[in-house]
Amino acid sequence: MLSFLDLLGTIGASVLGLPGIIGVALGMATRKWALAAGLGGLIGLLAPMILGGSHSTHVAITPMEYTVSVLVGLLAGLVGCAIRHKGARI
């Protein structure tokens, strides 16, 4: 179980890391809400797998970290899509 500060750190790292930044970028690449959320969730799932765990020291990634990363990716993709929609009207 993560403590409150660990949870905040995990959320902050996901927002400022690949799930947040690449999620917004992929969301801005499409105008379809479901596709933007799906791409953000996919990058949120792949980022901890590729960069999160150290294979040499066998650092485990908890299910809570995966959950936070996927949720941040989903929300970032939706924010990117909203930016694209709003920018298209101006």
C-alpha positions as a Markdown table, in Angstrom:
| # | Residue | x | y | z |
|---|---|---|---|---|
| 1 | Met | 0.0 | 0.0 | 0.0 |
| 2 | Leu | 1.3 | 3.4 | -0.9 |
| 3 | Ser | 1.4 | 6.2 | 1.6 |
| 4 | Phe | -0.3 | 9.5 | 0.7 |
| 5 | Leu | 3.1 | 11.2 | -0.2 |
| 6 | Asp | 4.1 | 8.2 | -2.3 |
| 7 | Leu | 0.8 | 8.4 | -4.2 |
| 8 | Leu | 1.2 | 12.1 | -4.8 |
| 9 | Gly | 4.8 | 11.5 | -6.1 |
| 10 | Thr | 3.5 | 8.7 | -8.4 |
| 11 | Ile | 0.8 | 11.0 | -9.8 |
| 12 | Gly | 3.3 | 13.9 | -10.3 |
| 13 | Ala | 5.8 | 11.7 | -12.0 |
| 14 | Ser | 3.2 | 10.3 | -14.3 |
| 15 | Val | 1.9 | 13.8 | -15.2 |
| 16 | Leu | 5.4 | 15.2 | -15.8 |
| 17 | Gly | 6.6 | 11.9 | -17.4 |
| 18 | Leu | 5.8 | 10.0 | -20.6 |
| 19 | Pro | 2.1 | 9.3 | -19.8 |
| 20 | Gly | 1.3 | 13.0 | -19.4 |
| 21 | Ile | 3.5 | 14.5 | -22.1 |
| 22 | Ile | 3.1 | 11.9 | -24.8 |
| 23 | Gly | -0.5 | 11.4 | -23.9 |
| 24 | Val | -1.3 | 15.0 | -24.6 |
| 25 | Ala | 0.7 | 14.9 | -27.8 |
| 26 | Leu | -1.1 | 11.8 | -29.0 |
| 27 | Gly | -4.4 | 13.3 | -28.0 |
| 28 | Met | -3.7 | 16.4 | -30.1 |
| 29 | Ala | -3.0 | 14.2 | -33.1 |
| 30 | Thr | -6.6 | 13.1 | -33.4 |
| 31 | Arg | -10.1 | 14.6 | -33.1 |
| 32 | Lys | -11.7 | 11.4 | -32.0 |
| 33 | Trp | -12.2 | 11.3 | -28.2 |
| 34 | Ala | -12.1 | 7.5 | -27.9 |
| 35 | Leu | -9.0 | 7.2 | -29.9 |
| 36 | Ala | -7.3 | 9.9 | -28.0 |
| 37 | Ala | -8.1 | 8.2 | -24.7 |
| 38 | Gly | -7.1 | 4.8 | -26.0 |
| 39 | Leu | -3.7 | 6.1 | -27.2 |
| 40 | Gly | -3.1 | 7.9 | -23.9 |
| 41 | Gly | -4.0 | 4.8 | -22.0 |
| 42 | Leu | -1.7 | 2.7 | -24.1 |
| 43 | Ile | 1.2 | 5.0 | -23.6 |
| 44 | Gly | 0.3 | 5.0 | -19.9 |
| 45 | Leu | 0.5 | 1.2 | -19.9 |
| 46 | Leu | 3.7 | 1.0 | -21.9 |
| 47 | Ala | 5.8 | 3.7 | -20.1 |
| 48 | Pro | 6.2 | 1.8 | -16.8 |
| 49 | Met | 6.9 | -1.4 | -18.6 |
| 50 | Ile | 9.7 | 0.1 | -20.7 |
| 51 | Leu | 11.2 | 2.7 | -18.4 |
| 52 | Gly | 9.8 | 2.0 | -14.9 |
| 53 | Gly | 11.3 | -1.2 | -13.7 |
| 54 | Ser | 15.0 | -1.9 | -13.6 |
| 55 | His | 15.6 | -5.3 | -14.9 |
| 56 | Ser | 19.1 | -5.5 | -13.5 |
| 57 | Thr | 18.0 | -4.9 | -9.9 |
| 58 | His | 14.5 | -6.5 | -10.3 |
| 59 | Val | 12.6 | -3.5 | -9.0 |
| 60 | Ala | 8.9 | -4.4 | -9.0 |
| 61 | Ile | 6.2 | -2.1 | -10.3 |
| 62 | Thr | 3.1 | -2.1 | -8.2 |
| 63 | Pro | -0.4 | -2.4 | -9.7 |
| 64 | Met | -1.1 | 1.0 | -8.2 |
| 65 | Glu | 1.6 | 2.6 | -10.2 |
| 66 | Tyr | 0.2 | 0.9 | -13.4 |
| 67 | Thr | -3.3 | 2.2 | -12.5 |
| 68 | Val | -2.1 | 5.8 | -11.9 |
| 69 | Ser | -0.1 | 5.8 | -15.1 |
| 70 | Val | -3.0 | 4.5 | -17.2 |
| 71 | Leu | -5.4 | 6.9 | -15.7 |
| 72 | Val | -3.0 | 9.9 | -16.2 |
| 73 | Gly | -2.5 | 8.7 | -19.8 |
| 74 | Leu | -6.3 | 8.5 | -20.4 |
| 75 | Leu | -6.8 | 12.0 | -19.0 |
| 76 | Ala | -3.9 | 13.4 | -20.8 |
| 77 | Gly | -5.1 | 12.0 | -24.1 |
| 78 | Leu | -8.6 | 13.6 | -23.5 |
| 79 | Val | -7.0 | 16.9 | -22.6 |
| 80 | Gly | -5.0 | 16.8 | -25.8 |
| 81 | Cys | -8.1 | 16.1 | -27.8 |
| 82 | Ala | -9.9 | 19.0 | -26.1 |
| 83 | Ile | -7.0 | 21.3 | -27.0 |
| 84 | Arg | -7.3 | 20.2 | -30.6 |
| 85 | His | -11.1 | 20.8 | -30.6 |
| 86 | Lys | -10.8 | 24.2 | -29.0 |
| 87 | Gly | -8.0 | 25.2 | -31.2 |
| 88 | Ala | -10.0 | 24.3 | -34.3 |
| 89 | Arg | -12.7 | 26.8 | -33.4 |
| 90 | Ile | -10.5 | 29.8 | -33.1 |
